[in-house]
Amino acid sequence: MANKCQICGKKSVHGNNVSHSNRKTKRTWKPNIQKVRAIMGGTPKSVYVCTACLRDGKVERNI
């Protein structure tokens, strides 16, 4: 599955898990990316889109 939204460009970000004892380990936050069939340029196409773009109506779904 892709880790980048093809509409807004949202992608994974990196940081640290910080425990109660203040130990740090690497972690990632991944966006909620869905594979949907959308109308792009007048033709139906399969694209990877974040749920925020779907909810905001930035993508016209092909149902």
Secondary structure, DSSP 8 states (H G I E B T S, - for coil): --SB-TTT--B-EEEEEE-TT--EEEEEE---EEEEEEEETTEEEEEEEEHHHHHHT-S-B--
